[in-house]
Amino acid sequence: MAESLSVVVLLLCGTLIPFVTAGGECEAYKDAYGQYKSKQDCSGFQWCCGTCDMRYCCSSLSLQLTESEQDSCKTVSGYVSTLTISSFVAAAVIIMIIFICCCVCPCCCLYK
């Protein structure tokens, strides 16, 4: 009797696990254009699918975007900020001005 009960419990656990683990949610994120996208709750047999910049709920397990993949999207930025670009441009302009001044001014050590 106890053996058959344990078999029934194991079978129930095996059939209920997909229902408990099914579904997920797409975490909130910013897309490639910097627009905030709110969290989506994927219910039933749907998972979060897509890419870091475009997430949606789908029923295909092969397209699933796991929670760890969604977390890694937060650390990898798909765009370079304006501050970074302007810093590189400003540094290049300053270096060019210094080089031109050293080639034109006789008091500079690079003049000759």
LINSULMO-V760377 format. One record per residue. RES is the residue in three letters. SS is DSSP state (helix for helix, strand for strand, loop for the rest). NEAR is the number of other ideal C-beta (glycine too) atoms within 12 Angstrom. D_FIRST is the distance of its C-alpha to the first C-alpha in whole Angstrom. Layout:
((RES | SS | NEAR | D_FIRST) (RES | SS | NEAR | D_FIRST))
//
This chain:
((MET | loop | 7 | 0) (ALA | helix | 8 | 4) (GLU | helix | 9 | 5) (SER | helix | 10 | 5) (LEU | helix | 11 | 6) (SER | helix | 12 | 9) (VAL | helix | 13 | 10) (VAL | helix | 14 | 11) (VAL | helix | 14 | 12) (LEU | helix | 14 | 14) (LEU | helix | 13 | 16) (LEU | helix | 14 | 17) (CYS | helix | 15 | 18) (GLY | helix | 13 | 20) (THR | helix | 12 | 21) (LEU | helix | 13 | 23) (ILE | helix | 12 | 24) (PRO | helix | 13 | 27) (PHE | helix | 14 | 28) (VAL | helix | 13 | 28) (THR | helix | 13 | 30) (ALA | loop | 18 | 32) (GLY | loop | 22 | 36) (GLY | strand | 30 | 38) (GLU | strand | 24 | 42) (CYS | strand | 33 | 45) (GLU | loop | 27 | 47) (ALA | loop | 18 | 50) (TYR | strand | 33 | 53) (LYS | strand | 20 | 57) (ASP | loop | 21 | 58) (ALA | loop | 15 | 61) (TYR | loop | 12 | 63) (GLY | loop | 14 | 62) (GLN | loop | 12 | 61) (TYR | strand | 11 | 58) (LYS | strand | 23 | 54) (SER | loop | 14 | 52) (LYS | loop | 16 | 48) (GLN | strand | 25 | 46) (ASP | strand | 16 | 43) (CYS | strand | 28 | 41) (SER | loop | 16 | 38) (GLY | loop | 14 | 35) (PHE | loop | 18 | 35) (GLN | loop | 23 | 39) (TRP | strand | 31 | 40) (CYS | strand | 37 | 43) (CYS | strand | 26 | 45) (GLY | strand | 26 | 49) (THR | loop | 20 | 51) (CYS | loop | 26 | 52) (ASP | loop | 21 | 55) (MET | loop | 22 | 53) (ARG | strand | 32 | 50) (TYR | strand | 23 | 48) (CYS | strand | 25 | 44) (CYS | strand | 23 | 43) (SER | loop | 19 | 40) (SER | loop | 16 | 41) (LEU | helix | 19 | 39) (SER | helix | 10 | 41) (LEU | helix | 20 | 44) (GLN | strand | 28 | 42) (LEU | loop | 33 | 44) (THR | loop | 21 | 42) (GLU | helix | 18 | 42) (SER | helix | 14 | 44) (GLU | helix | 24 | 46) (GLN | helix | 29 | 47) (ASP | helix | 15 | 48) (SER | helix | 16 | 50) (CYS | helix | 28 | 52) (LYS | helix | 16 | 53) (THR | helix | 11 | 55) (VAL | loop | 14 | 56) (SER | loop | 16 | 59) (GLY | loop | 18 | 60) (TYR | loop | 16 | 64) (VAL | loop | 12 | 67) (SER | loop | 12 | 68) (THR | helix | 11 | 71) (LEU | helix | 11 | 72) (THR | helix | 13 | 71) (ILE | helix | 13 | 73) (SER | helix | 13 | 76) (SER | helix | 14 | 76) (PHE | helix | 15 | 77) (VAL | helix | 15 | 79) (ALA | helix | 14 | 81) (ALA | helix | 14 | 81) (ALA | helix | 14 | 82) (VAL | helix | 14 | 85) (ILE | helix | 14 | 86) (ILE | helix | 14 | 86) (MET | helix | 14 | 88) (ILE | helix | 15 | 91) (ILE | helix | 16 | 91) (PHE | helix | 16 | 92) (ILE | helix | 15 | 94) (CYS | helix | 17 | 96) (CYS | helix | 17 | 96) (CYS | helix | 15 | 98) (VAL | helix | 13 | 100) (CYS | loop | 15 | 101) (PRO | loop | 11 | 103) (CYS | loop | 10 | 102) (CYS | loop | 14 | 99) (CYS | loop | 10 | 98) (LEU | loop | 14 | 97) (TYR | loop | 13 | 100) (LYS | loop | 9 | 102))
//
